Amino acid sequence: MMSSTTVLRGEVMRLLARDVFTGEYPTGGPKLRGSGILLTGATGCLGTALLGHLLQDSRELTVYCLVRADSESAGFERLRGALMKSGRWEERFAARIRAVPGDLSKPRIGLDEARIRELRGSIADIIHSGAHLNFIASYRALRAENVESVLALVEEFCAPAGVHLHHVSSVGVMTGEGFPDELSETRSYLDDTVELIGGYSQSKWVADQALYQLQLRGWPISLLRPAHVIDAPGCYPEATPLVEFFFALMRSRLVPELDFQFYFTPLEDFARATLALLSAPDEVRCACHHFVSEPIPCQEVVRHLESGSPGFERHPLGIWKDLIRKACLENSWDFAPMILYVYYMTDSRLRLGRVVSGNAARLGWGAPEGERWDAACFAGYIRSVFPEPLVAAAAVPDSGGTMDIYDLEGMERLAEKHGGAFTVRYKSREVVIVADADLARHILVDHFLDYLKGKGMMGQFGEVLGRGLFTSDGEAWARDRKLLSPLFQSKLMERFERLFESHTTCFLGQLESTAGAGMEVHPMVSRYSLQLAAECFFSVRSVDAFPFGAIDDLKYLVKEFRQDLRSIPRETFGRVQAGCKAFRAFVNELIAERRATGTEHYDVLEHFASDGSLTEEEVFGQVSSLIAAAYDTTNVSLTFIIKLLSLHPERQEALRAEVAALDEPVRMQDVMKLRGVRAFVDETLRLYPPVWAIPRYSVREHTVGGLKLPKDRDYLIYTYLIHRSPRYWSDPEVFRPERFSGAAPEPATKAAYHPFSLGRRTCIGMGFALYEMLYLVVRLLRRFRVRAVPQPFEVVPLYPVISTSEPIRVHLEVLC
């Protein structure tokens, strides 16, 4: 392990000999830089938080993210996956993220001259949070990613274009001998003689030293030094050494008789402060900022952990080290993340203070009231996410009888009685009903590979739809997802935007001819949506040329799906199969025609047909899956949106005022920025989620929060109940769009709202569906006033969408 200060200073001198340190900062002459942000490390725990805050920022800057990927589309998927995992993804962010395939370990961070020149003209700031976080590796193993990459950013962007660099370092550069108990943001602490522990701290120290020399000469460089980054209470933590250390204590029940205090940086606070830094005065921007919490005693945390689960053994440090190492080896636990803490606890020179200068307050540093951490809070945090139970897990409560899973009121009563999970018997199956947001996140996000979609209740749908993204799992699903992803990120979306405009204009003209009557909503939006899908998917311009009967047959089957498919009358099932056969023949005829003529259509079918690895059967499976997943869900949502517009005339007028400010023609990027319309749609999807429940089948047993979730069992995540649960929503039955646009948006737990599912299997066409809803609402409000038709109705769950007991009707009044 490298610890020689002389060698480290030799490394600094090597860096200072580079050309960039011999010149001056380019203050004169034209600057090439733009207004965007280049972010590195965006898929890590800290980088994802920074990316989420940048995308929420009111300035709506474009964020260029350096990411390891083979292509921009693959890089985008990685970024979206990271945001989804942390609960920060919103579909509107897609327009402002630019994936930049690169690699911090390579020269020029893996970018060629053309891409570097393009970025110089696009960015004003760099937030460099990327690094190789490894407390075991040597300095030389980490030098490329943690040192050379920093200098590459300076040489390629700061020197030629005047870009500002905000370097995320670590308070680990100050964990040596000679540091005071309190730290000041105005000092670098890099001139002291130190003996740093570990290659990670050493590499960060060397990079800081080089940047500090530029900083002294007036270069716009800031050094940001968080302690151990940790997520907010209730969020699943990344496997940082600090978390792994306490996990090891929990697993082994062994505690060292040595007290020490640990420090951390709350993730959200750091992200907020870093964004504030972008617009702060120069004297603040170019300082050294240390983001360190109040210290928390280790033994105090252990005391709180033990109060909930007694039986910890305390041993002298030397004995504890031997015992914990043996326990890790015997149980195949990874001991490596704890090695740093072993060194820390045996090093008497470790002293770390806290921020004391006024710059912290100017950057908005500090946890909001009610969110401050203490030993009890941290212990609860660790206990809530500990991967192994400390007490015997309880079985999922049994409701005690056969129940109709489509009985909304009955399921609500059982949820009130049994809590967030309970078992019912439906037909010949045992089904675990999930009405808890945390359990939904566990199934759909944290362990989605252990909960399949194509087995259990969903499996029989593959007999009718074919095998596609909607019904596939495992490697097949990953292949399908990769194949479909470019559909909603490419030039196809630009063409779709033009189709939205033309079809909506035609549709509104048809409505105007019948305005004034109490018209039924669902049939009119169904035909509009089907016509739009027919052209986007197949370039079929007349709905009459589309095999509408096949779609009707599928809808008929959906209504019968309360039964096992095999128990549906043969003539009914035969009708459905005949309709699907006609639809398959229609798709195959189009494929043959295109392959014969070679004409480009730029539609969904061409995307699949041009992939030589897919058979005609597989193309049909993909297309039918998309149609089945998208067609009725959008129609149902639009039906409820239009009905709620009629029931809330005062809100309708407020939205009309909002959309009146848009220029013609209405564009996608403008529609997605309408906060009022989006909140109205989001609240509609909360009260009336089109997919009211999400089925899964478990292939592995899990224990969550003391509850044992059995394997080989059907699960039904009851979105309708979660969306209306008083545990997550105030006055849950009340229509209140302000929940999604106010200063304190609901819910506190993000998993409590998931109309498009959660995690990696979030609806791939979510952006397409949202845009269709928002765009139609905007155009409708500009042309009509929607008035209510007095009528009671009840929500009726079909499969997979909800419906109503009576047809929804409204009056349309043409605006002058």
N, C-alpha and C positions, 0 to 999 in steps of 0.2 A: 504494500500500500504506500502510495507516494505521499510524503508529508513534509518534504524539505522546502522551506521557504526560499532557499537559494535557487532551487530548480524552478520553482514557480515564477520567481522574478526573472529568471532567464527566459522563460516562455513569454513573459510580458515584453521584455526587451526585443524578442524576436518579432513580435507583432508590431511594436512601435517603429521598426525599421521599414515597414511597408510604405509605399508611396503616399497613401492617403494621409499619413501622419506628418508628411513634410509640407503639405500645402495648407492653404487657408480654406475656411468654409466659404462656399460660393455665394456670397451675399449679393454681388452685382450681376447684372445681365438678366435675360429672360429665364424664367423658371419653366421647366417642362411639366411640373406636377399638376395634377387635377384636384379633385375633391373627395375621392374615394379613400377607403381604408384597406391596407393589406394586413391580414391577420394570419399568423402562423400558429400551429398547434390547435387548430379549431375543433378537432375531434377529441381532444383530451378533456378532462373534467373542468379545468380552469378555462381553457379556450372555448369550450361550448357555452359556458356562462357568459364570457365576453361576447361571443357571436350573438347569443340571444339578446343581450342588452343593446348591442349595436343595431340589430334589426328592429328593436322596439323604439329606438331613438327617433324623436320627432323630426330630425333633419333628413331622415330617410336616405342616408348615404349608401352607395353601392359598396359591398364588402367583398373583397377579393381574398379568397382563402387558399393558402398553399396547402396542398393535401397530397399524400402518396396515393396515386391512382394511375391507371393506364390511359384514362381518357377523362375529359371534362364531365361526361355523363356519369361515369363511375365515381368520380370525385364528388359530384353533387349528391349521389346516393349515400356516400359515406357521411357527408355533412348533414343531410336530412335525417339519416339514421341516428346520428349522435344527438341531434336536437330532439328527435322523437323520444329517445331513451330517457332524456332528462326532462321531458314534458314541456319543452320550449317551442316546439314546432308549430308554425301557423302557415297555412298554404300561401298566404299573401307574401311571405318572405321569399318565395321562389324567384320572384322577379328581381330581387336585389342581391342575390348570392351569385358570385362568379367563382367556380371551382378552377384553381390553377394547379394542374398536376406538376409536382416538383418533389424535391428530396433534400432535406437539410444536410444530409451526410455527404452530398455530392458537391463538386465545384460549382460556384454560381447558383447554389441551392437547386441545381438540376434544371435550370431554365436556359433557353437559348437566347441569342442576342435579340431576335425579333420580339419574343415575349417580354423580355426585360424592357425594351424600348416602349412597348405598348403600355406596360405597367407604370413606367415613369410618367407618362402623360395622363395617367388615370388616378393616381393616388396622391394624397397630401400627407398621410401619416402611416407609419407601420407600428403595429402592436405585435411585438415578437414574444409570444408566449410558448413557442415550440421549443422543445428540448428533449434530450434523452434522459428521462428520470430514472436513474439507477444508482442506488446507494452502495452497490457492491463493486461495480466496475471501476477500473483505474482511470486516472486522468487521461492517459493516452487513448484509451478505448472510447472516451467521451469527447475528445477534443474536436473531432470533425463537426459533430452536431451541436455542441454547446459553445464552441469558441469560433471555429472557422466560419460557421454560418452567420454569426453576428457580424464579423468583419465583411463578409460578402454583401450583407444588406447595406452596410455603410458605403462600400466601394461601388455598388451597382445603383443605389438609389439616393443615399444622402449626399454623397459628394457631387454627382453630376446634376441632380435635380432638386436639391434642397429639401428633400423629404424629411419630416420629423420622425425620429425613432424613439419608441417607448419600449425599453428592454425589460422584460419580466425576469428578474434574477431570483435571489433567495436570501433570507436572513441567515442562511447557512454560511454566507461569506463572513459573518461576524461572530462565529462560534469558536473563537480562539481566545488566547490569553491577552489581557490588556484592555478589554472593552468595558465601558462604564455600565452601571446598572440601568441608566436611562439613555435612550438614543435620541439624537436630534436629526431632523430631516435635512439640515443644512450641512451636515458632514458626511463624507463618503466612507470613513473608517477603513480606507484601503491602504493607508500609509503605516499602519501598525504592524509590528512583527507578530505573525500568527503561525500556528501549527494547525492547519485545517485537517479535519478528519474526513476521509473519503474523497473519491474522484469527482463526485458530483459537486460538492462544495468548492473543491479546487478549481474545476472548470468554470464555475460561475464567478469565482474570484478573479481569475485571469481575464475573462471577458469584461467584467466590471472595471478592472484596472485600465484596460485599453480604452473603453468608452469614456471613462472619467477624464482621461487625458484630452480627449476631444471636447468633452464638456467644459473643461477649464478654458479652452480656447474659443468658447462661444458657440460651439455646435449645438443645435436643438436636440439634445438627447436627454431623456429622463431614465432613471434607474428605479425600477419598482421591485420591492423586496418583500413578498409575502412570506409568512411562516407556513406551516402545514395547512394546505387548503382543505376546507371541509364544507360540505353542503349544508343547507338549512335543515333545521329539525324536521323529521318526518320524511326526508328524502333519502333514497338509497345511496350510501357512500361509495366512492371509488375505493379500491383496495390499496389505500396509502399505507405507508409503514406505521403511522400512528394508529390507524384503524386495525391493521393486522396485529399490532402489538397487543391491543386490548382483546382482540379475538383470541389470541394465544392464551392470555390470562383466563378468559372465559372457558376455553376448551380444556386447559390443563388443570385449572383450579389452583395454580401455583403463582405466588406473588413474592417478589423480592423485598427484603427488609431494607429498602433504601428509598427514601422519599425524594422525589424530584418534581419540578413543575414543568408542565409542557405548555406550549404556545401554539396557536393556530390562527388562521385567517378565514373568517366566514366568506364563502364564495361570492354571495350576492353583494356583500359590502365592497369587496375588492373590485368587482365588475362595475359597480356604480361609481366608485372613486376613479377608476381608470377612464371611464367615459367622461367624467367631469374634467379630467386632466386635459382632454383634447381641446377644450375651449378655455382653459385657465390662462391667466397671465404668464408671460414668458418666465418670470422669476420663480413661479410655482412649477411650471411645466418642466423646467430643466433642473429641478432639485432631485435629491435622492429620497425616495418615499419608502418608509418602512411600515408595513401593515401587519401589526402584531396585536393579538388579543391580550386581555388581562390574563395573567398566569393562572392555571388550574392545577392544584396539587394532585398527583397521581393517586396517592393513598386515599384522598377524599373521594375520588371517582370509584376506587375499588370498594370503599365502604358502602357506597350507594348500590353498587352492583351486588354486593353480598347481602344487602338487606332484602333483595328480592329472590335470592337463591343462595342460602348459606352453604358453607363447606370449603371456603378458600383456605389454602395452607400457605403460611408465610415462612420463608427461609432466608438465611444470610445470602448476600449477593452471589458469592462464589458457588455455594451449593445450588442455589436457584438456577444459575447458568447451566450447570451440569444436568440438573433435572429437566429443565425445559428443552435442552438440546436432545436428551434421550426421549422425551415425550414426543417431540416432533419427528424424530427418526422412526419411532415405533408406530406412529399413526400416519406416516407419510404426509405430514404437514410441511409446508414450505417455511423453513427457518430463516431464509435469506433476508426478507424484509425487516427482521428484528435485529439483525447484526448491528445496524447503526445505533439502535437504542442501547444495545449492550455496551458499545463504546461510549456513548453519551453518559451512561450511568456510572461508568468507571473513570470518567474524566472530570476531575474536580475543577478544571478551568472553565467549564461551560457556564457562561453567564449571559443572559439575554434580557434586555429591558423592554420598555414599551415606548410608543410614540409620545412625544411631549410637545412638539412644536405646533404652531398655529396652522400650518399647511394642511394638517389632517382635517380640521374642521372646514377649511375652505374647499376641500375636495368632497365634502359630504361623507367623510369616513365615520363609521360608527354604526352599530346595529340600531334599527328603530326600536322605540320603546316597546317592551314586551317580548323582544326577541333576543335578549342578551343571554349569553351562555354562562352557566356555572357548572359546578361538579355534578349536581343532581340532573341537570338538563343533559349534560354530555353522557352520563351513565344511562339515562333513558334512551338516548339516541343509539348508543352501542347495543343495548339490550334489545331494542326494537328491530334491529337489522341483523342480529347475530344469526349466522347460518345454521346453527344446530340448537335444538331445544335444550333448556336447562331443567325442565320439568317434563313429566309425561304428557304427551300431546293428547288432546281430547278429540273424540270422533265428531264428525259433522252431525249435528242434531238431525234426528229422523222425525219427519212430520207425522208419521204414523198412519199412512194410508195412501190410497190411490187418489191422485189429483190431476186436474186438467191444467197443463202448463200454460194454456191459453187464457185461463181465468185470471184477469188482471187483479180484480178485487180479492180473489182468494189468495193469490200469491202475495199481495200486499199485507193481508192479515197474518200469513205465515211468517213474513219477514219481521213484522212487529213482535211476534211471539218468540221466534227462534234466533233472530239476529241476521247477520250478513250472509249466512250460508246454512242451507238445510237440504235434506234429501226428500224427494217425493218419488212415488211410483207412477209412471205414466206409460200406459199400455203394458208392454212386457219389459220395460226398462226402468232402472234406477237412475234418476237424474239429480245431480247436485245443482240447486238453484243458488246463484251467486248474486247478492244484492248489496255487496260491499265494494267500495271503490278501491281499497288497497288490495283486496283479493283479485279484483278485475285486473289491476296493474300486474300483480304477480303472474296471472295466467297469460295475459295478452302481451306483456312487455318483458318482464324479467326472465320468464322461463317459457317463452312461446314455443320453443322447439319440443317441449315436453307435453304440449297440449295441441293435438292435431285437429285439422278441420275436415279432412276427407274421410274420417271414420265416424262411427256412431250415427247420430241423426242426420249428418250431412252426407254420409257415404252414398246413399241411394240416389241423390241428385245427379251424381256422375253418370248414372245409367241413362239419364235423359239428356243432360247438357254436354256430355263428352268431358274429357279431362283437360282442364285449363287452370288458370290462376285461381279461379273461384273455388275449386275443389281439390287442388293439389297440395302436397305437403313435402317437407324435406328437400332433397336435392332437386326434385321436379319443380317444386315451388320456387326455389332460388333461381332456377333456369328461367322459369316463366316470368318472374319479377324482373330479371335482368332484360329479358326480351321486350317487356312491355314498357319499361321505364322511359325509353326515348320518346314514346308516343306523346307524353305530356311535358316534354321539355324542348322539343325541336320546332322546326318550321311548320310542322303540322298544326301547332297551336295558333300560329299566325293565320293559317288558312281557316281554321275553325272559327277564329274571331270574325272573319269576313262572312262566314256562313251564318253565325249567330245574327249578324246585322240584317242580312237579306231575309232569312226565315222569320225573324221576329217582326220585321216590317210587314211582311205578307200576312202573318198571323194576326197582328193588331188590326189590319184592314178587314180581315174576316170577322173579328170581334165587333168592329164598329157597325157592321151591317146588321148585327143582332143585338146591339146594345139596348138597354132598357128592360129587357125581359129578365125574369129570374132564371138565369141560365145555370146549368149544372157544371161545376168547375172541373171535376176530374176528367171527363171525356174530352173537354177542349184542350186541356194542357197535355193530355196523353197523346193526342194526335200531333200537337206541336212538337213534343219531345221525340216522338217516334220519327217524324219527318226529319228533324235535325239529326237524330242518330243515323237514319238511313243514308243521309248524304255524307256525314262525317265518317261513317264506317265503310260505306259501299259506293259512294258517289251516285246513289240513286236519288234522282231529283223529284220523283213523284211517289208519294206514299202508296199510291195504287199499284205501283210496280213492285212494291216490297211485299214479301209473304206475310202480311199482317195476321193471317189466320193462324200461322205457327206461333206467333207471339200470344194471340188470344188463347191458344191451346195450352201454352206454358202457364199463363195466368190462371187458367181453369185448374190445372194440376196443382198450382200453389194453393188454391182455395181448398183442395182436397187433401192437403199435406198433413192435416191433423191425424190422418190415418197413416199406417205403414203403407208405403207404395205398393207392396205386394198384396195388400188387402183391398185396394181400390178395384172396383169392378173392371173386368177385362175389357169391356167395350170402351170405358173411359180411358184406361191406360193405352188401349189401341189407338184411340183418337189422338192422344198426345204423341205417341210414337209416329203416327202418320204425319202429323204436323211438323215434327222435328225432321222427319225424312224429307219433306218438301223443302224445309229451310236448308238442310244440308245440300240438297240438289241445287238450290239457288246459289249457295256459296260456291260450290264446286264449278258451276257453270261460269260464274264470274271469274274464278281463278283461271280456268281454261281459256276464256276469251282474252284475258290480259296477257297470259303467256304467249298466246298466238299473235297478238297485235303489237305487244311491247309498249303500249301507250301508258304514260305515267298519269296517275290519278291523285297521288298525294293524300291517300286516305288510310284508314286503319287496316283494311283488308290487304292493301298493297304492302304495308309494313310486314305482315305475316307471310304473304304469298312470295315475297322476294327473298325470304329466308329459306335457302335450299335445304336446310336440315329438318324442316317440318314437313310431315306428310299432310295430305288433304284432310285426313281425320283430325290431326293435331291442330291445323288451322281452324277447322270448324269448332273444335273444343275451346280454343282461345276466344274466338269471336262470340260464340254463344254464351260463354262465361261472362264476357263484358256486357253483353246485352242484358242477360239475366240480372247482373249485379247493379246495372245503372238505370235500366228503363223504369221500373216501377218505383224505385226509391226516389228519383227526382220528381216523378209525377205526384207522388204522395206528399212530398215536402212542399211543392208548389201549391197543391190544393189547400193545405193548412195555412200557408203564408197568405194566400189571397183571402181565405176566410177570416183570418185574424186582422188583416187590413180593414175588412168591412166591419169588424166588431170594435175597432179602436179608431174612430174617425179623427180624433185629435192627434193621435200619433201618425196617422196617414198624412195629415196636412203638414206635420213637421218634416216627415220624410220627403214630401213633395217639394218643400222649400229647399231641402238639401240637394236633391237631384236637379233642381232648376238651375243650379250654378254650373252644371257640366256643359262643356262645349259640344257641339255636334261636329262630326259623328262621335258618339259615345265610345270610348276606348276601354280596353280591358284594364289597363293600369289605373285609369281614373275610377272605374267602378269598384275596384278592390280597395280603394282608399276611403270609401264612404262609410264612416264609422257608425252613423245612425242606421243605415240600411243593413249593414253587416250585423249590428247588435240585434236588430229586429229578426233577422233570419236565424241568428244563433239561438235566440230565446225560443223561436218557433221549434227549432230542432231539439231543444231541451225538452219542451213539453210534449212534442210529438216526434220522437226519433223515428225515422222511417223504418230502420231495422231495430225493432223493439227488444230483441234478444240475440245474443251471439253464441252459437253452439261450439263446443270443443269436446275433445275426447282425450283423456289423460293416459299417458304411457309410463308415467313414473310417479311414485308417491312423493309428496312434499309436506313439510310442516311449516305453517305460517301463523305467527302470532299465537302459538300454542294449539293450533287446530290442525289435525291431520287430514290432508286432502288425499283420498285414496286414488290408486291407479286403476286403469281399465274401467273407467267410469265416464258416463256422459256428464258434461257440465254445460250449464246455460247461464251466461252472464246476462242478467236481466237489466239491460240498459234503461228500460222504461221506469223501473223502480228506483234505480240509482239516480236518475235524472230528477226524480220527484221526492227524494229522501230528505226529511228535515235535518238529517245529520250533516248535510252538505249545503243545503239551500234554505234561506229564510223565506217563509211563506211560499213553499215550493209549488203550490197549485196556482199561484198568481202569475199572470203574464207581465213580466217586468224586464224589458230589454236593457235597462240600465245596469243589470247585473254584469253585462259584458262590455260596458263602455264607461262605467263610473271610475272614481278614484280608487275604490277598493273592490275590484271585480270579484265575483264569485265564480267557482267555488274555491275554498282554501286548498282543497286537494284537487289537483288538475285532472286526475283520473276519474273524477266524478262527472266529467262531461266528455262523452266520446260518441257522438252521433255517427262518426265514420270509423269506429273502432279505435284501437290504440296500438302503438309499437310498430314493429316491422310490417305487420299485416294491415296497417291503416289503409283504407280504401285508396288504391292507386289513382283512381279518377276523381279524388276529392276536389282538386282544384277545378277540374272541368265541370263537375256538378255544382260547385259553389258559384262559379261564374255564370252558369246557365240560370241559376236561381236569381242571383243579384241582377244580372242583365235584364231579365224579363221583368223583374219588379221595377227597375228604373224606367224602362220604356213604358210599362203599364201605367205608372204614376204620372208620367208626362202626358198621357193621352186620355186617361179615364179617372173618374172618381168611383171607388168601389164602395157600394152600400150594402148593408146587411139584409138578408132575408130571414125573418124570425123563424127559427127551427131548432129544436133540441136534437142533439146527436150524441152517441156514445162511441168511444174508441173500441174498435174490434181488431184484435191481433190475428192476422193471417200468417202465412209463412212465405217469405221472410219479412214481409212488410206489414205495417198497420193499415187499417182501413176505418170506415165509420159505419154505424148502423143504418144511417140514412144518407142519401146523396147530398153533398154539400152544394148549396146554391147561393148566388150573389146577384145583385143588380149592378150593371155597369152604366155609368153616366158619362157621355162624351164631354170632355172639357172644350171650352171655346178656344 
